[in-house]
Amino acid sequence: MGRLAGHHVLVTGGSRGIGAATVQKALGEGAKVTSLDIIAGPDLGANGLSLAADVTNAADISRTVEQAVAQFGPISGLVNNAGKNSYADPVKMTEAEWEDVFSVDLKAAWLVARAVLPAMIAASRGSIVNIASVHADMTYPGMFPYAAAKSGLVGLTRSLALEVGPHQIRVNALSPGYTETFLVQEFFEKNDPTLRSQVLKAHAMGRMAQPSEIANCIAFLLSDEASFVTGANWRVDGGLTARFAG
Ligand SMILES: NC(=O)c1ccc[n+]([C@@H]2O[C@H](COP(=O)([O-])OP(=O)(O)OC[C@H]3O[C@@H](n4cnc5c(N)ncnc54)[C@H](O)[C@@H]3O)[C@@H](O)[C@H]2O)c1
């Protein structure tokens, strides 16, 4: 019996990167798992369902959540993981570009939570994990306004935790540091080629995370072992934010 046996976990952005590692970890821990993504994901076998959905679109969310519940029963765990980086110039950025960043990196977490909370409240059981970022605490030039959206997601986590806590539903944020995925590759491609080695040196552990290392912590927060953890923001960054320049 795994730590997530008897759970149905919904992971947004589950087709690759941290989301895909979370899907595999949750399956390995005995959960039924549904992944929502705009890109196609791998076949998840008998205990998994991979559905096409844009998590900024409320109609897509209600259609796919209904399908997932029909297949595996009520959702008891939600990982709001879908997200993207932003590299805008604060002067040249358009309102449409601003709204695009905030709808994926912030609003979608509320939209998906809104769709699954009624069943969690009815069951007096649930765990929501919002994947924020170390950018909620400190940031990097050229990534406007990613830090604002991820800080907002940590605020949303605190606020939602207070709203649903009386129903025994837990809401936490998990803030990864550099993790070897498409987003980090894209970040290094946009910057000076020497940046990668500087970044490695800034980590207490001298390396970046593998997606599975982030997924392990997400699985803990989803599980009943984290039964008194709520309203928190867990930094999982290999000691990156423990250090300042010098
Ligand atoms: N990789 C890192 O170093 C890092 C660090 C801190 C935080 N994060 C956060 O972790 C999360 C996962 O990032 P990743 O590095 O695995 O990136 P990734 O690009 O590999 O995966 C993100 C997934 O989200 C999906 N997605 C994007 N927009 C979507 C939408 N509108 N609807 C449905 N699916 C959508 C993508 O198709 C993709 O499969 C993101 O929220 C990211 O901001 C990543």
The ligand as a Tripos MOL2 file, in Angstrom:
@<TRIPOS>MOLECULE
LIG
   44    48     1     0     0
SMALL
NO_CHARGES

@<TRIPOS>ATOM
      1 N1         11.7780   24.1910  -13.5960 N.am      1 LIG1
      2 C1         12.0490   25.0520  -12.6290 C.2       1 LIG1
      3 O1         13.2150   25.3500  -12.3580 O.2       1 LIG1
      4 C2         10.9450   25.6770  -11.8340 C.ar      1 LIG1
      5 C3         11.3170   26.4530  -10.7300 C.ar      1 LIG1
      6 C4         10.3200   27.0520   -9.9700 C.ar      1 LIG1
      7 C5          8.9910   26.8570  -10.2850 C.ar      1 LIG1
      8 N2          8.6570   26.0950  -11.3620 N.ar      1 LIG1
      9 C6          7.2170   25.9210  -11.6280 C.3       1 LIG1
     10 O2          6.9370   24.5250  -11.7130 O.3       1 LIG1
     11 C7          5.8130   24.3200  -12.5660 C.3       1 LIG1
     12 C8          6.1770   23.2630  -13.5970 C.3       1 LIG1
     13 O3          7.2150   23.7470  -14.3940 O.3       1 LIG1
     14 P1          8.2090   22.8330  -15.2570 P.3       1 LIG1
     15 O4          9.5560   23.3780  -15.0170 O.co2     1 LIG1
     16 O5          7.9150   21.3940  -15.0380 O.co2     1 LIG1
     17 O6          7.7700   23.3090  -16.7240 O.3       1 LIG1
     18 P2          7.3860   22.5610  -18.0680 P.3       1 LIG1
     19 O7          7.2470   23.6190  -19.1000 O.co2     1 LIG1
     20 O8          8.2990   21.4160  -18.3320 O.co2     1 LIG1
     21 O9          5.9480   21.9620  -17.7050 O.3       1 LIG1
     22 C9          4.8140   22.7840  -17.5730 C.3       1 LIG1
     23 C10         3.6080   22.0370  -18.0910 C.3       1 LIG1
     24 O10         2.4570   22.8760  -17.9370 O.3       1 LIG1
     25 C11         1.6800   22.7960  -19.1210 C.3       1 LIG1
     26 N3          0.8550   23.9840  -19.2830 N.ar      1 LIG1
     27 C12         1.2750   25.2580  -19.4980 C.ar      1 LIG1
     28 N4          0.2200   26.0790  -19.6600 N.ar      1 LIG1
     29 C13        -0.8860   25.2970  -19.5280 C.ar      1 LIG1
     30 C14        -2.2750   25.5700  -19.5990 C.ar      1 LIG1
     31 N5         -2.7500   26.7900  -19.8590 N.pl3     1 LIG1
     32 N6         -3.1460   24.5300  -19.4100 N.ar      1 LIG1
     33 C15        -2.6810   23.2760  -19.1760 C.ar      1 LIG1
     34 N7         -1.3840   22.9690  -19.1080 N.ar      1 LIG1
     35 C16        -0.4930   23.9640  -19.2810 C.ar      1 LIG1
     36 C17         2.7280   22.6690  -20.2300 C.3       1 LIG1
     37 O11         2.1610   22.1890  -21.4450 O.3       1 LIG1
     38 C18         3.7380   21.7100  -19.5970 C.3       1 LIG1
     39 O12         3.4080   20.3590  -19.8380 O.3       1 LIG1
     40 C19         5.4700   25.6910  -13.1680 C.3       1 LIG1
     41 O13         4.4070   26.2660  -12.4530 O.3       1 LIG1
     42 C20         6.7580   26.4920  -12.9490 C.3       1 LIG1
     43 O14         6.5110   27.8750  -12.8670 O.3       1 LIG1
     44 C21         9.6070   25.5020  -12.1410 C.ar      1 LIG1
@<TRIPOS>BOND
     1     1     2 1
     2     2     3 2
     3     2     4 1
     4     4     5 ar
     5     4    44 ar
     6     5     6 ar
     7     6     7 ar
     8     7     8 ar
     9     8     9 1
    10     8    44 ar
    11     9    10 1
    12     9    42 1
    13    10    11 1
    14    11    12 1
    15    11    40 1
    16    12    13 1
    17    13    14 1
    18    14    15 2
    19    14    16 1
    20    14    17 1
    21    17    18 1
    22    18    19 2
    23    18    20 1
    24    18    21 1
    25    21    22 1
    26    22    23 1
    27    23    24 1
    28    23    38 1
    29    24    25 1
    30    25    26 1
    31    25    36 1
    32    26    27 ar
    33    26    35 ar
    34    27    28 ar
    35    28    29 ar
    36    29    30 ar
    37    29    35 ar
    38    30    31 1
    39    30    32 ar
    40    32    33 ar
    41    33    34 ar
    42    34    35 ar
    43    36    37 1
    44    36    38 1
    45    38    39 1
    46    40    41 1
    47    40    42 1
    48    42    43 1
@<TRIPOS>SUBSTRUCTURE
     1 LIG1         1 GROUP 0 **** ****
